[in-house]
């Protein structure tokens, strides 16, 4: 057996919980993450769901996993190789062993390694017995039987008792990292407060796992990870979809505009709809439409009436919304369209992540229909960029597409709750003249923004629509020169927003051989890879990451000019690299693309950077 990679004191660790879809791995991982965050550790998580609604129980296709990297240092990714792999059945081992480090630890429910389950996972022999796992440390825990023993006096049916074995595994791993059970017990008492028997069952199973590890000494010394040094403040773990919803609530509060969400459910964006539906106490107005087209049209109507208006979707839904988004562009009204990207085209891999909707966000409308495109970088960062999307939409009276993805939507990271004054003000320019002087398409001279007036405001009653409008008056016109001028004004209006954007910054070398570029959710893996290479002595690489896609920051070309080569890393077939070529064709771009429904590993980025520097 290889030496265990776990040591008594570590800076960071990667743990992966894995089992059948009914084994509660997402709850287990979420509880462990909450406890890790409350222990003062930085962390990033990623759940992995099967695409099938209900794959056969015990099959590899039905395996659900939850991975977390946590530590006493800054954590930007859920980790590459896993230190501890928890598997609740043979299928989970089959699906996830490839992620485990050599010498890593496997925690297995040996009760589930029956001949029937082994056959479902295509094992000819029991891997716990055939020495195929000799390169790892294996902890064989009778989780199912010991859970049943702990719960035998509660009067539960056999299936209900078995369902609590995930808490046994959680208790064992909690002991492994030297944590008390107090935080987890409070979580259980709150979550199952309406069902006292489930509170007791989960507590007993949790304690059984903890005591098994304590009494058998099968784990040895607990691993101690010191707390991370983080900015002072109040923190909570947050996933990307919740962060987006809360960013919009904050923008509504700061702008004084009512928040309207008009959406149709679609994986993986539906949780934004769910979260805002629960926030009527904060004034959120939520409408679940009968389809995507109805949703965006209702959102346009809400914006026309003066509300901060949002619609949420994923790639297939954005396709359906495209014609109506053109109406928002020509009407020049504030509207935020959230696209939580998933792997496509068509149904594709609906529970997996990708960045393949960039072209659609930039160009996916008929006619010349420019709008603002932003992309968030991390689950907690989704709050900042949903707020920013709302701010830019209202201040510049334009549609804004905010790109997230499955990785950000379902993953979690610690989020520092903003204090008063932390968020930028939202300054919606109002027309300063009299109602007699106002016309629907007169503009702020500095940014060419059409003044946003409610159609029923006294003295400012007006109509707008999808036919081309005469400059200033908004009257219908087919005059050729007017159409060309209005088209160019709409384009110039978006370009001028670059004046308000932060300058593009570079991590590492400010000039040199190679500039690594990412956008959106690739930030964590690329930043970690570049930082590690810098620490290892590489001096000729810099990293710049884009959240503002259209328009690009004003100093983008100047940043590019300082490097010999540019490596663009993205989870698609090169869409951002191709976009940059159209903007700045004189530079030497190289592409590194991954299209597997999975985020980048840090090791992949590092290897590609080294390969680029040496070739």
N, C-alpha and C positions, 0 to 999 in steps of 0.2 A: 504494500500500500504506500502511495506517495505521501510525503509529509503534508500535513494540513496547512493550507495557506493562511488560516486565521491565526492571529497572534494576540496575546493578552491586551495590547494597546494598539489601536489602529486609527488612522485619520479618516478613512471612509470605507464603506462596505456596500456590496450589492447583494440584495436578497431577492429571490424570485419565488413567489407562491404559485403553485400550479395544481390543477385538478380538473375534474369534470365540471361542466357548466353548473351543475347543481350542488357543487361542493362549497360554495360561498367564498371563492378565492378573492373576489373583488372586495367583499366586506372585510375579509381577513387583512388584505393589503391596506385597505383604507384605515382600519383601526391601528395597524402597526405604524402607518405613516403619521396619523394624528399623535400617537404616543411619542414618536421620534421628534416631531416638531415641538411638542410641549417639553421635551427634554433639552431643547435649545440647539437642536441639530439642523443644519441645512439639508435639503433633500429635493429630489425630483423623482416623479413616478411616471410609469406608463402601464396602463392596463392593455391586455391583448385578448380580444373576444373572438370566438368563432363566428364566421360569416353566416352559417346556417342558423335558422331560428331555433331548431332543436335537433342537433346531430345525435346519432345513437349514443346512449350512455356507455361510457367506457371506451369510446373510439377516439383515435388520435384527432380526428376532425372536430370533436366536441370539446377539446381541451381549452380551458380558460386560464389565463395567467395574469399576474400582477407583479411588476418589478419595481423596486425602489433602490435608489442609491442615496445613502445618507452619510453624514460625516461632520467633523469639526472643522471643515474647510469649505470654501465656496463650491457648491455642487451645481453644475449646469446641465447634466444629462442623467438619465436613469441608469447609465453604466453600460459598458460593453460586456465583458465576461462576468459571470455571476460567481460570487464567493460562496453563497449558501442557496441551494436549490431545494425547496420543499415540494414534494410530490405526493399526492393523495391516492394515486393509482398508477398502474404500469403505463397507461397511455400518456400520462403527464410526464413520466420519465422519458419515454420514447420521443415526445415532441420537444423536450426542453434540454436534454442532456448536452446538446451541441453548444448551448450557451454557457456551460459550466467550465470554470478554469480547471486545468489539471491540478490535482491536489485539493480541489474545492470540496465542500461538504454537501452531502445529500442527506436530507431528512425524509425518510419514506415511511408511509403507513404500511407496515409489512402485512397487516391483516388483509389489505386489498390485493395483494399479489397472489391471487388464486389462479387456478388453471383456467377458469373461465375468463377472467379479466386479462390474463396474459395472452390468451388466444385473440381477444378483441384488439389488443395492441400489437399483434403480429410478432409476439415473442415465442420462440420455440422452447426456450428454457427460461427459468426464473433468473433475471439479472442479479438479484440479491444473493444468488447461490452459485452462479457459474463462473465467478471470478472476472467477469467482464468489467466490473467496476473497481478493480484493484488500484486504479490510478486516482481514486478519490477516497475521502473518508465518508463512510456510510453509517448513518445512525438509523437503525431499524427500530422504529417505535410502534408498538401495537395500538395505534391511535383509536381504531374503531372499537376494539374490545374494551380498552380501558375507559373510553368515553361511556360506553354502555354500562360498565360497572359503576362509574361515578353517578350515573343518572337513574339507576335501577329503581330507586324508591320514589321517583317523581310521578309514576303512573303513566308515562309516555309510551306511545307505540314504538316499535322497533325502528321504523323509518325516521321518526322524529328524533330519536336518540342518536341515530347514525348521522343525522344532519348536523349535529353539534361537534363533529370531530374536527372541523376547521378551527374551533376554539382551542381544542387540545393542541393542535399544531402551533397556534399563535402563542399559547402559554409556554410551550417548549422553546420557541425562538425568542420570546421575551426573556426567559432565563438565560439563554445563550448570550445575550447582550447586556446582562446585568441590570435589567430594568425591573422596577416594582410593578405590581399588577394594578395599583390604585387607579391610574388613568384609564386603563382598559375597562375596569369594573364600572367606573362612572359612565363610560361610553355605553356599555351594555344596559345599565339601568335606565339611561335616557332613551336609547333606541327602542327598547322593548317594554317601556313603562306601562303600556296598556295590557301587557300579557305577562303577569308575574311569573308564571311557570317557565316562560322562555328566559326571563331574567335569571332565574335560579339555574336552569339547565346550562345556559352559556357560561355562567360564573363557575359552576362546578366543573365543566369541561375545561375551561381556561386554567383553573387551579390544578386539575389533574395533569395537564401537560406540563405545567410549571413544576409540580412536585415530582413528576416522573424524571425530569432532567436533574432536579436537585438530589433526589434520593439514589438514583442509579449511578450518578457521576459519569454518565455516558458521554457527556459533552466535555467535561474537564473544567478548566478555568473559564469564567465568563470573560467576554471581550468588552473592554471599556473604551468608549469613544468620547473624547472631550467635547464640550459644547463648542459650536461655531461662534466666531466673532462677527456679530451682525449689528447693523445700525439699530440704535435704541428705538423702541416703539412697541406697539401692540401688533402681534402677528397672528395669523391663522392660515391653515392650509387651504388652498383654493384651486379649483380646476378651471380650465380656460373658459368653458361655457358660462359658469357662474360669474367669473371675473368680467366677461363681456356684459352680462346683464347688469351687474352692479356699476360698471363704467357708464352705462346709459342712464341709470338712475341718478348718478352723481352729476352728469351733464344736464339732465332735466332740472335738478335742484339748483344748479349754479346759473343756468340760463333763464330760469323762471318760466320755461315752456313745459306744457304737459307732455308726458311720454306716451306715445302710441306704438304698440307692436302689432303688426298684422302679418301673420305667418301661417304656413301649412307645415305639419310635422314631417321631418325627414331626418334620417340618420346621417351624420352625427350631430345635427344642429338642434334637435328637438328640446334639449335640456334648457336652452335659452328661453324658449317659449314657456316651458314648465316653471322656470325660476321667476320670470316676470309675472306669470299668472298668479303666483303666490305673493306678489308685492303690491296688491291693490291698496294695502295700508299706506304705501308711499305714493299713491296717485297713479300707478301704472294702469293704462287702458290697454287691454289685450283682446285681440280678435283672432280666433282660429278660423281661417277661411276654408272653403270647400276645395280649393286647389291653389297652385302656385300663382297662377295669373290673377285670380281674384285677390290673393293676398297682397301682391305688389300694387295692384290698382287701388285697393283700399288704403294702403300705406301712402300712395300719392295723394289721395283725397284728404287724408289726415294732415299731411304736410301742407297742402294748399290752405287748409283751415287754420294753420298756424302752430301745429304741434311739432315737437321733435318726433319724427316718424321713422320707424325701423321696420325692416323686414328681414327675416333670417331664412337661410336655406343651405343646400349643398350643391355640388356641380350640376346634377340633372335639373334641379329647381332653378338654378341661375339661367340655364338655357331657356326655360319656359318664361322667365321674367324679362328676357332681353328686349322684347318689343316695347313693353311698358317702361323699361328703364330709359329707352330712347325718348319717351314722352316726358319723363322727369328731366332729361337733359335739355330738350328744346324749351320746356316750360321754365327751366332754371329755378327749381325749387329744392330745398334741403331734403335729402333722403339718404339714409344709411342702409346699405344692403350688405348683410353679413353672409359670407360664403365660407362655411366650415368644410374644407376640401376633403375628399376621400378618393381612393384609387378608382380610376375609371379607364376607359369611357363606359357609357351605359351604366348598368348596375355594377360592373367591375368587381371590386373588392370592397363592399360597402362598410365594413368595419375596420378597414386598414387605412393608413395615412399616405398622403401624396401631396405634391405641390403642382399638380398638372392643370390647374384652372387659371394660371396666370394669363395666358393668351386670351382666354375668354373674358377675364376681367378687363384687360386692356383694350381688346378689339371686338368683343362679342356683341356688337350691335350693328344694325344697318345704318348707313349714312355716316358722316363724320360726327361722332357722338362722344367727345372726350369727357372724362370725369376723373375724380381723384381716386387713386388706389393705394391703400395702406396694407401692411402685413405685420401681425404681432409675432413676437420671438419666443415667448415662454408662457406657461399658464398664468402666472401672476401678471405678466406684461400685457395680457389681453385686456385687463382693466384700463391701463394707460391708453392703449390704442383704440379701444371703443370710445373712451372719453374724447380722444383726439379726433376720431372720425366724426363724432357728433359736433365737436367744436368747429371743424373745418366746413362741414356741411352747412351749419347755420350761419357762420360768419361770411361764407362765400356763396351762399344760396346755390348749392350744387349737389348732385348725387355723389356719394362716396361709397366705394366698395371696400370693405374690410375683409382681408383674407386671414382666416385661421385654418386649422386642419385637425384631423382626428387625434393626432399626437398631442396637440395643445388642448383640445376640447376635453379629453378624458384624463390627461395627465394632471398632476398636482405639483405645486411648489409653495413654499412659504410666501405669504403676501403681507407686507407691512401696511396696515390700515392707514390711509392718509389722514393727516391732521388738518385743521383749518388753515388755509393759506398754501397748502402743498400743491393744489391743482391750479393750473392757469385759468385766469378769468375767461369767460366766454363773452365776447363783445360783438353783439349783433348791431350793425350800423342801421340807424333809423333815418328816414328821410326828414330833413330839418326844415323843409319849406312848407307851404300851405297845401291843403288838399287840392286847390285849384291848379297848383304847379306840378303836381305829381302825375306821372304816367307809368303804366305797368312795367315798361322796359327801360326806363332811365336808370343810370348806373352810378355807383360810387366811382369817381374819376381815377382813383389810385389803383384799385383792384378790379374794376369793371364789374363789380357785383351788383346784380339786380336787387333792389330793395324788397325785402320780404314783408308783404302786407297781407293781413287776413282779408278774404274777399268781402266780409261783412263789416269791416271797420268803417265807421261813419265818414263819409266823404272820400273813401278810397275803394269803393265797390268796384270790382273789375272781374273780367274773365280771362283765362289763359287756356291754351290747348295745344294740340299736336301739329297744327298747320303752322307754316312759317309766319313769323311776326315782323311787322314793320319796326325798324329801329325806333326806340322810345315809346311810340304810341301803343304797340302791341296789336295793332289792327292787322287783320289778315291781308297778305299781299303775295302775289306771285312774281313780283319784279325780280328779274335775274340778278341784278347788281346787289339788291338788298339781301338776297339769300346768301350770296358769296360773302358779303360783309358780315352778316350775322354768324355765319359758320366760322369765320376767322376770329370774330370777337369771342365766341364761346371757347375756342381753342386758346386764345390769348389769356382769357380769364383764368383758365386752369394753370397755364404756364406761370402766371404772375404769383400764384400761391407759393412758388419756390422761395420767394423773398421772405416768407414767414417761417420756413422750415429750418431746423437746426442744421449746422454744417456737418458734413460727413467726416467722422473721426476714424483714426487708424490705431489699432492695437499692435504693439511691437515696433518693428523698423518703420520709420516714416518714409523711407525710400530704399530701393534695393533691387534684388533679383526678382522677387515674387510677391505679388499682392493676391491674397486669397479673399474671395468674395462669397458671401452668402446672403440670403434674404429669408425673412420669416422664421419658421421653426427650426431651421438648420443652425441657428446661432450657437446653441449649447455645445454641440459636437465640434464645430469648427473652432470656436473660441478655446475649448479645452485642448484640442489638438495643437493649435498654434502656440498656446501658452506653454504646453509641455515641451515643445520643440525649442522654444526660446530658453526655457530653463535648462535644457540639455546642451545649450551652447550655439544653436543656430541663430545667426545675427541678420540674415538677409531676407526675412519674411515679415510681411505685415498682414493684418486682417482688417477688413472693413465690412460692416454688415448693414443691409438696407432694410428699413421699415417703411420708408417713403418711396414708393415705386413710380407713381405718376402724380405730380412731377417729381423728378429726381432732385436731390439737394443741389444748390447752385455750384458748389465746389467739386462736384463729382469728377469732371474732366481733369481738373487740376490734381486731384488725388491719384487718378489713374496714370497721369503723365510722369509720376515719380518712380515708376516701377518698370522693369524690363518685360516681365510677363504677368498675365492676369489669369488666375485659376478660379473659375466660377463653379461652385458646388451647389447642386440643387436636386430635389427629389422629383425629377421629371426628365424629359429627353432634351433639355437644354433651352428652355423657353426664356429664362432671364438672360442667359448669355446671348441669345439671338436678339433680344430686345436691346441690350447694351450695344451690340454691333450696329444696330440702326441709328442709335444716338451718337455713338463715338466710334466710327468705323476704323480709325487709324491705329487702334491699339491691338496688341497680340493677345487674343483670348484663347484659353484652353478650357475644355469642359470636363467636369467630373459628375456623372449622373448615376443615380440609383433609383430604380423603378420596381421595387419589390414589395411595396406596401408596408415597409418598415423604415424607421428613421435611420440616419447615418450612425455608424459606430465611430467613436473617436479614433480607433485604430485604423479604420479605413481612410479617414481624412489624412492622418499622419503619413500613412504609406503613400498616398497619392501626392502629397506635398514633397516628400523625399524623392519620389520617382520623377516629378516635374523638375526639381532642382538638379537632378543628375542626368537629365536627358535633354 
